[in-house]
Amino acid sequence: MPLFVDTTPLRVSADFRRLWIGQAVSFFGSTITIAALPYQVFHETGSSLAVGLLGVAQLGPLLLFAVVGGAFADRVDKRRLLLGVTAAAFVCAAALALNASLDRPQLWLIYVLGAAAAAAFAVSSTTLRSLLPLLVEEELRPAAYALQSTYGTFGMMAGPALGGLLIGVSGLTSAYAVDAGTYCVALALFGAIAAAPPVAVTTTATASSVLEGWRFLRGHSIIMSTFGIDLLAMVFGMPRALFPALTERLHGGPTLYGLLLSSVAAGAFLAALVSGWTARIRHQGRAVLWAVAAWGVAIAVAGMVRAPAVVLVLFACAGGADMISGVFRSAIAASVTPDELRGRVSGIELAVYAGGPVVGDIEAGVVGGLAGLEFAIVSGGVACVAAAAVFAVRVRSFANYVRPVRRHENETTES
């Protein structure tokens, strides 16, 4: 059984290899812009409220275009759609670089371009999630999603740090320009991927076609469970909004705060590097519940200890558990969803996953303000463990979900 990340999908599928490299490069560039946008808004206004409004401006397009983009992904050639939104993202990054180079950058344009970039990211992510299962065999999908996690978590760790360095050394213009350059690399790679036309004749991307995805989900408790268990974990178990207060309690400063922010991504990255074993797991529903419970335990214990190093390790463990949960949740959704509905289901999935942490920030802030920091963190972790237990008992179809065995897998086992 392989221990380290299984690179088989990269070896056996040239199209997946192109997709993975292109996404890895462009996502890394996106994380640089993620760091640069709030910095520029605060630099221009001196207002934390203005920075918060940037998040509000981006959230709406992110949620809307995740769902609408999923409908388009089911109707048109997925490769062409991916090329189109990548080109749009390039335009946004280039325009941000141009605006930053002005003597007086326009604040309204930063908001507009930030919202447009969020919309492009939503459509791109939805298209990617619906295209990936078409490029690899079902038994390789856990490995493929784990490979995605490696560049995603690495980008979230290193991208903002590089963005800060670029801003400090050569200014905001260079940060946005690097992001624009990564999209050029992605466009070249995506252009070499084989066409991925719709697998069936579909209706236009109207409200009715979007609702068709919702109707499909309503009748499939397994997929709804993958959404529900992650939503509960993010709403109750992600104490990101409490990190500033936690930093003070741990008697730390900005450095510790930055480490707290990156610790979850660091744990997920390390877990992705040793994820080779995930391809051998067939009881995927059970694996998700164990991973969510492990996430909750790590968060709850982190809320009770006072040693900064231990807290960082526990958050890293939580990030590793979340990465494992994500691999199996994505594999389950990809296996159960028909090809002609992948885009719409992936769009709804992205909307849920993007909205959960935002709601979690609100929940953590409210509970922390009313009941105290420790209670907010510990109770959130306990709630995650309780949610996993409830799903195990009450949603047996999800808890007992087993990945189907393909014929050639049986032949390999018998031989």
NUKEPA-276311 format. One record per residue (C-alpha): chain; z, x negated, y; residue in one letter. Coordinates in steps of 0.5 Angstrom, whole numbers. Layout:
chaine = A&up = Z&east = X&north = Y&residu = A
...
This chain:
chaine = A&up = 0&east = 0&north = 0&residu = M
chaine = A&up = -2&east = -3&north = 7&residu = P
chaine = A&up = 3&east = -4&north = 12&residu = L
chaine = A&up = 0&east = -6&north = 18&residu = F
chaine = A&up = -5&east = -1&north = 22&residu = V
chaine = A&up = -11&east = 1&north = 17&residu = D
chaine = A&up = -17&east = -2&north = 20&residu = T
chaine = A&up = -22&east = 2&north = 15&residu = T
chaine = A&up = -25&east = 7&north = 20&residu = P
chaine = A&up = -27&east = 1&north = 24&residu = L
chaine = A&up = -30&east = -2&north = 19&residu = R
chaine = A&up = -34&east = 3&north = 15&residu = V
chaine = A&up = -36&east = 7&north = 21&residu = S
chaine = A&up = -40&east = 4&north = 27&residu = A
chaine = A&up = -40&east = 10&north = 31&residu = D
chaine = A&up = -32&east = 11&north = 31&residu = F
chaine = A&up = -32&east = 3&north = 32&residu = R
chaine = A&up = -36&east = 4&north = 39&residu = R
chaine = A&up = -32&east = 10&north = 40&residu = L
chaine = A&up = -25&east = 7&north = 39&residu = W
chaine = A&up = -27&east = 1&north = 43&residu = I
chaine = A&up = -30&east = 5&north = 49&residu = G
chaine = A&up = -24&east = 9&north = 49&residu = Q
chaine = A&up = -19&east = 3&north = 49&residu = A
chaine = A&up = -23&east = 0&north = 55&residu = V
chaine = A&up = -23&east = 6&north = 59&residu = S
chaine = A&up = -16&east = 8&north = 58&residu = F
chaine = A&up = -13&east = 2&north = 60&residu = F
chaine = A&up = -17&east = 2&north = 66&residu = G
chaine = A&up = -14&east = 9&north = 67&residu = S
chaine = A&up = -7&east = 7&north = 67&residu = T
chaine = A&up = -8&east = 2&north = 72&residu = I
chaine = A&up = -11&east = 8&north = 77&residu = T
chaine = A&up = -5&east = 12&north = 74&residu = I
chaine = A&up = 0&east = 7&north = 77&residu = A
chaine = A&up = -4&east = 6&north = 84&residu = A
chaine = A&up = -5&east = 13&north = 86&residu = L
chaine = A&up = 3&east = 14&north = 87&residu = P
chaine = A&up = 3&east = 8&north = 90&residu = Y
chaine = A&up = -2&east = 9&north = 95&residu = Q
chaine = A&up = 0&east = 16&north = 97&residu = V
chaine = A&up = 7&east = 13&north = 98&residu = F
chaine = A&up = 5&east = 7&north = 102&residu = H
chaine = A&up = 0&east = 12&north = 106&residu = E
chaine = A&up = 6&east = 17&north = 108&residu = T
chaine = A&up = 13&east = 14&north = 106&residu = G
chaine = A&up = 14&east = 21&north = 103&residu = S
chaine = A&up = 17&east = 22&north = 96&residu = S
chaine = A&up = 15&east = 29&north = 96&residu = L
chaine = A&up = 8&east = 27&north = 98&residu = A
chaine = A&up = 8&east = 23&north = 91&residu = V
chaine = A&up = 10&east = 29&north = 88&residu = G
chaine = A&up = 5&east = 34&north = 91&residu = L
chaine = A&up = 0&east = 29&north = 88&residu = L
chaine = A&up = 2&east = 31&north = 81&residu = G
chaine = A&up = 2&east = 38&north = 82&residu = V
chaine = A&up = -5&east = 37&north = 85&residu = A
chaine = A&up = -7&east = 34&north = 78&residu = Q
chaine = A&up = -3&east = 38&north = 73&residu = L
chaine = A&up = -7&east = 44&north = 75&residu = G
chaine = A&up = -14&east = 41&north = 73&residu = P
chaine = A&up = -11&east = 38&north = 67&residu = L
chaine = A&up = -9&east = 44&north = 64&residu = L
chaine = A&up = -15&east = 48&north = 66&residu = L
chaine = A&up = -21&east = 43&north = 64&residu = F
chaine = A&up = -17&east = 42&north = 58&residu = A
chaine = A&up = -18&east = 49&north = 55&residu = V
chaine = A&up = -25&east = 50&north = 59&residu = V
chaine = A&up = -28&east = 43&north = 57&residu = G
chaine = A&up = -26&east = 45&north = 49&residu = G
chaine = A&up = -31&east = 51&north = 50&residu = A
chaine = A&up = -36&east = 46&north = 52&residu = F
chaine = A&up = -35&east = 41&north = 47&residu = A
chaine = A&up = -36&east = 46&north = 42&residu = D
chaine = A&up = -43&east = 49&north = 45&residu = R
chaine = A&up = -46&east = 42&north = 47&residu = V
chaine = A&up = -48&east = 35&north = 44&residu = D
chaine = A&up = -41&east = 32&north = 44&residu = K
chaine = A&up = -44&east = 25&north = 46&residu = R
chaine = A&up = -48&east = 28&north = 52&residu = R
chaine = A&up = -41&east = 31&north = 54&residu = L
chaine = A&up = -37&east = 25&north = 53&residu = L
chaine = A&up = -42&east = 21&north = 57&residu = L
chaine = A&up = -42&east = 26&north = 63&residu = G
chaine = A&up = -35&east = 26&north = 64&residu = V
chaine = A&up = -34&east = 18&north = 63&residu = T
chaine = A&up = -40&east = 18&north = 69&residu = A
chaine = A&up = -36&east = 23&north = 73&residu = A
chaine = A&up = -29&east = 19&north = 72&residu = A
chaine = A&up = -33&east = 12&north = 74&residu = F
chaine = A&up = -35&east = 16&north = 80&residu = V
chaine = A&up = -28&east = 18&north = 82&residu = C
chaine = A&up = -26&east = 11&north = 81&residu = A
chaine = A&up = -31&east = 8&north = 85&residu = A
chaine = A&up = -30&east = 13&north = 91&residu = A
chaine = A&up = -22&east = 11&north = 90&residu = L
chaine = A&up = -24&east = 4&north = 91&residu = A
chaine = A&up = -29&east = 5&north = 97&residu = L
chaine = A&up = -23&east = 10&north = 100&residu = N
chaine = A&up = -18&east = 4&north = 99&residu = A
chaine = A&up = -22&east = -1&north = 103&residu = S
chaine = A&up = -23&east = 3&north = 109&residu = L
chaine = A&up = -18&east = 1&north = 115&residu = D
chaine = A&up = -15&east = 8&north = 115&residu = R
chaine = A&up = -16&east = 11&north = 108&residu = P
chaine = A&up = -16&east = 19&north = 108&residu = Q
chaine = A&up = -10&east = 22&north = 104&residu = L
chaine = A&up = -14&east = 29&north = 103&residu = W
chaine = A&up = -19&east = 25&north = 99&residu = L
chaine = A&up = -14&east = 21&north = 95&residu = I
chaine = A&up = -11&east = 28&north = 93&residu = Y
chaine = A&up = -18&east = 31&north = 91&residu = V
chaine = A&up = -21&east = 25&north = 87&residu = L
chaine = A&up = -14&east = 25&north = 84&residu = G
chaine = A&up = -15&east = 32&north = 81&residu = A
chaine = A&up = -22&east = 31&north = 80&residu = A
chaine = A&up = -20&east = 24&north = 75&residu = A
chaine = A&up = -15&east = 29&north = 72&residu = A
chaine = A&up = -20&east = 34&north = 70&residu = A
chaine = A&up = -25&east = 29&north = 68&residu = A
chaine = A&up = -20&east = 26&north = 63&residu = F
chaine = A&up = -18&east = 33&north = 60&residu = A
chaine = A&up = -25&east = 34&north = 58&residu = V
chaine = A&up = -26&east = 27&north = 56&residu = S
chaine = A&up = -20&east = 27&north = 52&residu = S
chaine = A&up = -22&east = 34&north = 49&residu = T
chaine = A&up = -29&east = 32&north = 47&residu = T
chaine = A&up = -26&east = 25&north = 44&residu = L
chaine = A&up = -21&east = 29&north = 39&residu = R
chaine = A&up = -26&east = 34&north = 37&residu = S
chaine = A&up = -31&east = 28&north = 36&residu = L
chaine = A&up = -27&east = 24&north = 32&residu = L
chaine = A&up = -26&east = 28&north = 26&residu = P
chaine = A&up = -34&east = 28&north = 25&residu = L
chaine = A&up = -34&east = 21&north = 25&residu = L
chaine = A&up = -29&east = 19&north = 19&residu = V
chaine = A&up = -28&east = 22&north = 12&residu = E
chaine = A&up = -21&east = 26&north = 12&residu = E
chaine = A&up = -17&east = 21&north = 8&residu = E
chaine = A&up = -19&east = 16&north = 14&residu = L
chaine = A&up = -16&east = 21&north = 19&residu = R
chaine = A&up = -9&east = 19&north = 19&residu = P
chaine = A&up = -11&east = 12&north = 20&residu = A
chaine = A&up = -16&east = 13&north = 26&residu = A
chaine = A&up = -11&east = 17&north = 30&residu = Y
chaine = A&up = -6&east = 11&north = 29&residu = A
chaine = A&up = -11&east = 7&north = 31&residu = L
chaine = A&up = -12&east = 11&north = 37&residu = Q
chaine = A&up = -5&east = 11&north = 38&residu = S
chaine = A&up = -5&east = 3&north = 39&residu = T
chaine = A&up = -9&east = 3&north = 45&residu = Y
chaine = A&up = -6&east = 9&north = 48&residu = G
chaine = A&up = 1&east = 6&north = 47&residu = T
chaine = A&up = -1&east = -1&north = 49&residu = F
chaine = A&up = -5&east = 2&north = 55&residu = G
chaine = A&up = 1&east = 6&north = 58&residu = M
chaine = A&up = 6&east = -1&north = 57&residu = M
chaine = A&up = 1&east = -6&north = 60&residu = A
chaine = A&up = -4&east = -2&north = 64&residu = G
chaine = A&up = 1&east = 0&north = 70&residu = P
chaine = A&up = 4&east = -7&north = 70&residu = A
chaine = A&up = -3&east = -10&north = 71&residu = L
chaine = A&up = -4&east = -5&north = 76&residu = G
chaine = A&up = 2&east = -7&north = 80&residu = G
chaine = A&up = 0&east = -14&north = 79&residu = L
chaine = A&up = -7&east = -13&north = 82&residu = L
chaine = A&up = -4&east = -9&north = 88&residu = I
chaine = A&up = 0&east = -14&north = 90&residu = G
chaine = A&up = -5&east = -20&north = 89&residu = V
chaine = A&up = -11&east = -17&north = 92&residu = S
chaine = A&up = -10&east = -10&north = 94&residu = G
chaine = A&up = -11&east = -3&north = 92&residu = L
chaine = A&up = -19&east = -3&north = 92&residu = T
chaine = A&up = -19&east = -9&north = 87&residu = S
chaine = A&up = -14&east = -4&north = 82&residu = A
chaine = A&up = -19&east = 2&north = 83&residu = Y
chaine = A&up = -25&east = -3&north = 82&residu = A
chaine = A&up = -23&east = -5&north = 75&residu = V
chaine = A&up = -22&east = 2&north = 73&residu = D
chaine = A&up = -29&east = 3&north = 75&residu = A
chaine = A&up = -31&east = -3&north = 71&residu = G
chaine = A&up = -28&east = -1&north = 65&residu = T
chaine = A&up = -32&east = 6&north = 65&residu = Y
chaine = A&up = -39&east = 2&north = 65&residu = C
chaine = A&up = -37&east = -2&north = 59&residu = V
chaine = A&up = -35&east = 5&north = 56&residu = A
chaine = A&up = -42&east = 8&north = 58&residu = L
chaine = A&up = -45&east = 3&north = 54&residu = A
chaine = A&up = -42&east = 4&north = 48&residu = L
chaine = A&up = -42&east = 11&north = 48&residu = F
chaine = A&up = -49&east = 11&north = 49&residu = G
chaine = A&up = -50&east = 8&north = 42&residu = A
chaine = A&up = -46&east = 13&north = 39&residu = I
chaine = A&up = -51&east = 18&north = 34&residu = A
chaine = A&up = -52&east = 25&north = 37&residu = A
chaine = A&up = -47&east = 30&north = 35&residu = A
chaine = A&up = -50&east = 37&north = 37&residu = P
chaine = A&up = -46&east = 43&north = 35&residu = P
chaine = A&up = -45&east = 45&north = 28&residu = V
chaine = A&up = -46&east = 52&north = 29&residu = A
chaine = A&up = -50&east = 57&north = 34&residu = V
chaine = A&up = -45&east = 58&north = 39&residu = T
chaine = A&up = -44&east = 63&north = 45&residu = T
chaine = A&up = -44&east = 60&north = 52&residu = T
chaine = A&up = -37&east = 57&north = 54&residu = A
chaine = A&up = -35&east = 64&north = 57&residu = T
chaine = A&up = -28&east = 67&north = 57&residu = A
chaine = A&up = -30&east = 70&north = 51&residu = S
chaine = A&up = -31&east = 64&north = 47&residu = S
chaine = A&up = -25&east = 61&north = 50&residu = V
chaine = A&up = -21&east = 67&north = 47&residu = L
chaine = A&up = -24&east = 66&north = 41&residu = E
chaine = A&up = -20&east = 59&north = 40&residu = G
chaine = A&up = -14&east = 63&north = 42&residu = W
chaine = A&up = -15&east = 68&north = 37&residu = R
chaine = A&up = -16&east = 63&north = 31&residu = F
chaine = A&up = -10&east = 60&north = 33&residu = L
chaine = A&up = -6&east = 66&north = 33&residu = R
chaine = A&up = -8&east = 67&north = 25&residu = G
chaine = A&up = -6&east = 60&north = 23&residu = H
chaine = A&up = 1&east = 58&north = 23&residu = S
chaine = A&up = 0&east = 51&north = 21&residu = I
chaine = A&up = -3&east = 49&north = 27&residu = I
chaine = A&up = 1&east = 53&north = 32&residu = M
chaine = A&up = 7&east = 50&north = 28&residu = S
chaine = A&up = 4&east = 43&north = 30&residu = T
chaine = A&up = 4&east = 45&north = 37&residu = F
chaine = A&up = 11&east = 49&north = 37&residu = G
chaine = A&up = 15&east = 43&north = 34&residu = I
chaine = A&up = 12&east = 38&north = 39&residu = D
chaine = A&up = 13&east = 43&north = 45&residu = L
chaine = A&up = 20&east = 43&north = 43&residu = L
chaine = A&up = 21&east = 36&north = 42&residu = A
chaine = A&up = 18&east = 34&north = 49&residu = M
chaine = A&up = 21&east = 40&north = 53&residu = V
chaine = A&up = 28&east = 39&north = 50&residu = F
chaine = A&up = 28&east = 31&north = 48&residu = G
chaine = A&up = 24&east = 27&north = 53&residu = M
chaine = A&up = 29&east = 25&north = 58&residu = P
chaine = A&up = 24&east = 22&north = 63&residu = R
chaine = A&up = 27&east = 25&north = 69&residu = A
chaine = A&up = 34&east = 23&north = 68&residu = L
chaine = A&up = 32&east = 15&north = 67&residu = F
chaine = A&up = 34&east = 14&north = 75&residu = P
chaine = A&up = 41&east = 17&north = 74&residu = A
chaine = A&up = 41&east = 13&north = 67&residu = L
chaine = A&up = 39&east = 7&north = 70&residu = T
chaine = A&up = 45&east = 8&north = 75&residu = E
chaine = A&up = 50&east = 9&north = 69&residu = R
chaine = A&up = 48&east = 3&north = 66&residu = L
chaine = A&up = 49&east = -1&north = 72&residu = H
chaine = A&up = 42&east = -3&north = 72&residu = G
chaine = A&up = 36&east = -4&north = 78&residu = G
chaine = A&up = 29&east = -3&north = 78&residu = P
chaine = A&up = 28&east = -8&north = 72&residu = T
chaine = A&up = 32&east = -4&north = 68&residu = L
chaine = A&up = 29&east = 3&north = 70&residu = Y
chaine = A&up = 22&east = 0&north = 69&residu = G
chaine = A&up = 24&east = -2&north = 62&residu = L
chaine = A&up = 27&east = 5&north = 60&residu = L
chaine = A&up = 20&east = 8&north = 62&residu = L
chaine = A&up = 16&east = 3&north = 58&residu = S
chaine = A&up = 21&east = 3&north = 52&residu = S
chaine = A&up = 18&east = 9&north = 49&residu = V
chaine = A&up = 11&east = 7&north = 49&residu = A
chaine = A&up = 13&east = 0&north = 47&residu = A
chaine = A&up = 16&east = 3&north = 40&residu = G
chaine = A&up = 10&east = 8&north = 39&residu = A
chaine = A&up = 6&east = 1&north = 40&residu = F
chaine = A&up = 10&east = -2&north = 35&residu = L
chaine = A&up = 10&east = 4&north = 30&residu = A
chaine = A&up = 2&east = 4&north = 31&residu = A
chaine = A&up = 2&east = -3&north = 29&residu = L
chaine = A&up = 5&east = -2&north = 22&residu = V
chaine = A&up = 2&east = 5&north = 21&residu = S
chaine = A&up = -2&east = 3&north = 15&residu = G
chaine = A&up = 3&east = 7&north = 10&residu = W
chaine = A&up = 1&east = 14&north = 14&residu = T
chaine = A&up = -6&east = 14&north = 10&residu = A
chaine = A&up = -2&east = 15&north = 3&residu = R
chaine = A&up = 2&east = 21&north = 6&residu = I
chaine = A&up = 0&east = 27&north = 3&residu = R
chaine = A&up = 6&east = 32&north = 5&residu = H
chaine = A&up = 4&east = 31&north = 12&residu = Q
chaine = A&up = 8&east = 37&north = 15&residu = G
chaine = A&up = 15&east = 35&north = 12&residu = R
chaine = A&up = 13&east = 28&north = 15&residu = A
chaine = A&up = 12&east = 31&north = 22&residu = V
chaine = A&up = 19&east = 35&north = 21&residu = L
chaine = A&up = 23&east = 28&north = 19&residu = W
chaine = A&up = 19&east = 24&north = 25&residu = A
chaine = A&up = 22&east = 30&north = 30&residu = V
chaine = A&up = 29&east = 30&north = 27&residu = A
chaine = A&up = 29&east = 22&north = 28&residu = A
chaine = A&up = 26&east = 23&north = 35&residu = W
chaine = A&up = 32&east = 27&north = 36&residu = G
chaine = A&up = 37&east = 23&north = 33&residu = V
chaine = A&up = 35&east = 17&north = 37&residu = A
chaine = A&up = 35&east = 21&north = 44&residu = I
chaine = A&up = 42&east = 24&north = 42&residu = A
chaine = A&up = 45&east = 17&north = 40&residu = V
chaine = A&up = 42&east = 14&north = 47&residu = A
chaine = A&up = 45&east = 19&north = 51&residu = G
chaine = A&up = 52&east = 17&north = 48&residu = M
chaine = A&up = 52&east = 9&north = 49&residu = V
chaine = A&up = 53&east = 5&north = 55&residu = R
chaine = A&up = 50&east = -2&north = 53&residu = A
chaine = A&up = 43&east = -2&north = 56&residu = P
chaine = A&up = 40&east = -6&north = 50&residu = A
chaine = A&up = 42&east = -1&north = 45&residu = V
chaine = A&up = 39&east = 4&north = 49&residu = V
chaine = A&up = 33&east = 1&north = 50&residu = L
chaine = A&up = 32&east = 0&north = 42&residu = V
chaine = A&up = 34&east = 7&north = 41&residu = L
chaine = A&up = 29&east = 10&north = 46&residu = F
chaine = A&up = 24&east = 5&north = 42&residu = A
chaine = A&up = 26&east = 8&north = 36&residu = C
chaine = A&up = 24&east = 15&north = 39&residu = A
chaine = A&up = 18&east = 13&north = 41&residu = G
chaine = A&up = 16&east = 10&north = 34&residu = G
chaine = A&up = 18&east = 17&north = 31&residu = A
chaine = A&up = 14&east = 21&north = 36&residu = D
chaine = A&up = 8&east = 16&north = 34&residu = M
chaine = A&up = 8&east = 18&north = 27&residu = I
chaine = A&up = 9&east = 25&north = 29&residu = S
chaine = A&up = 3&east = 25&north = 33&residu = G
chaine = A&up = -1&east = 22&north = 27&residu = V
chaine = A&up = 0&east = 27&north = 22&residu = F
chaine = A&up = 0&east = 33&north = 27&residu = R
chaine = A&up = -7&east = 31&north = 29&residu = S
chaine = A&up = -9&east = 30&north = 22&residu = A
chaine = A&up = -7&east = 37&north = 20&residu = I
chaine = A&up = -10&east = 40&north = 26&residu = A
chaine = A&up = -17&east = 36&north = 24&residu = A
chaine = A&up = -16&east = 38&north = 17&residu = S
chaine = A&up = -15&east = 46&north = 18&residu = V
chaine = A&up = -20&east = 47&north = 24&residu = T
chaine = A&up = -27&east = 49&north = 23&residu = P
chaine = A&up = -32&east = 44&north = 26&residu = D
chaine = A&up = -35&east = 50&north = 30&residu = E
chaine = A&up = -28&east = 51&north = 34&residu = L
chaine = A&up = -26&east = 44&north = 34&residu = R
chaine = A&up = -27&east = 43&north = 42&residu = G
chaine = A&up = -23&east = 49&north = 44&residu = R
chaine = A&up = -17&east = 48&north = 39&residu = V
chaine = A&up = -17&east = 41&north = 42&residu = S
chaine = A&up = -17&east = 43&north = 49&residu = G
chaine = A&up = -11&east = 48&north = 48&residu = I
chaine = A&up = -8&east = 42&north = 44&residu = E
chaine = A&up = -9&east = 38&north = 50&residu = L
chaine = A&up = -6&east = 43&north = 55&residu = A
chaine = A&up = 0&east = 44&north = 50&residu = V
chaine = A&up = 1&east = 36&north = 50&residu = Y
chaine = A&up = 0&east = 35&north = 57&residu = A
chaine = A&up = 5&east = 41&north = 60&residu = G
chaine = A&up = 10&east = 40&north = 55&residu = G
chaine = A&up = 13&east = 33&north = 58&residu = P
chaine = A&up = 12&east = 36&north = 65&residu = V
chaine = A&up = 17&east = 42&north = 63&residu = V
chaine = A&up = 21&east = 37&north = 60&residu = G
chaine = A&up = 22&east = 34&north = 66&residu = D
chaine = A&up = 24&east = 41&north = 70&residu = I
chaine = A&up = 29&east = 42&north = 64&residu = E
chaine = A&up = 32&east = 35&north = 64&residu = A
chaine = A&up = 33&east = 36&north = 71&residu = G
chaine = A&up = 36&east = 42&north = 71&residu = V
chaine = A&up = 41&east = 41&north = 65&residu = V
chaine = A&up = 43&east = 34&north = 68&residu = G
chaine = A&up = 44&east = 37&north = 75&residu = G
chaine = A&up = 49&east = 43&north = 72&residu = L
chaine = A&up = 52&east = 40&north = 66&residu = A
chaine = A&up = 52&east = 32&north = 67&residu = G
chaine = A&up = 47&east = 27&north = 65&residu = L
chaine = A&up = 50&east = 25&north = 58&residu = E
chaine = A&up = 50&east = 33&north = 56&residu = F
chaine = A&up = 43&east = 33&north = 58&residu = A
chaine = A&up = 41&east = 28&north = 54&residu = I
chaine = A&up = 45&east = 29&north = 48&residu = V
chaine = A&up = 44&east = 36&north = 47&residu = S
chaine = A&up = 36&east = 35&north = 48&residu = G
chaine = A&up = 36&east = 31&north = 42&residu = G
chaine = A&up = 41&east = 35&north = 38&residu = V
chaine = A&up = 36&east = 41&north = 40&residu = A
chaine = A&up = 30&east = 37&north = 37&residu = C
chaine = A&up = 34&east = 36&north = 30&residu = V
chaine = A&up = 36&east = 43&north = 30&residu = A
chaine = A&up = 28&east = 45&north = 31&residu = A
chaine = A&up = 26&east = 41&north = 26&residu = A
chaine = A&up = 31&east = 44&north = 21&residu = A
chaine = A&up = 29&east = 51&north = 23&residu = V
chaine = A&up = 22&east = 50&north = 22&residu = F
chaine = A&up = 23&east = 47&north = 15&residu = A
chaine = A&up = 27&east = 53&north = 13&residu = V
chaine = A&up = 23&east = 59&north = 17&residu = R
chaine = A&up = 16&east = 56&north = 17&residu = V
chaine = A&up = 15&east = 54&north = 10&residu = R
chaine = A&up = 7&east = 54&north = 10&residu = S
chaine = A&up = 8&east = 48&north = 15&residu = F
chaine = A&up = 14&east = 45&north = 12&residu = A
chaine = A&up = 10&east = 45&north = 5&residu = N
chaine = A&up = 3&east = 43&north = 8&residu = Y
chaine = A&up = 0&east = 38&north = 4&residu = V
chaine = A&up = -7&east = 34&north = 5&residu = R
chaine = A&up = -12&east = 36&north = 1&residu = P
chaine = A&up = -15&east = 31&north = -4&residu = V
chaine = A&up = -22&east = 29&north = -4&residu = R
chaine = A&up = -26&east = 28&north = -11&residu = R
chaine = A&up = -27&east = 21&north = -10&residu = H
chaine = A&up = -19&east = 20&north = -9&residu = E
chaine = A&up = -18&east = 23&north = -15&residu = N
chaine = A&up = -23&east = 19&north = -19&residu = E
chaine = A&up = -20&east = 13&north = -16&residu = T
chaine = A&up = -13&east = 15&north = -18&residu = T
chaine = A&up = -16&east = 16&north = -25&residu = E
chaine = A&up = -19&east = 10&north = -26&residu = S
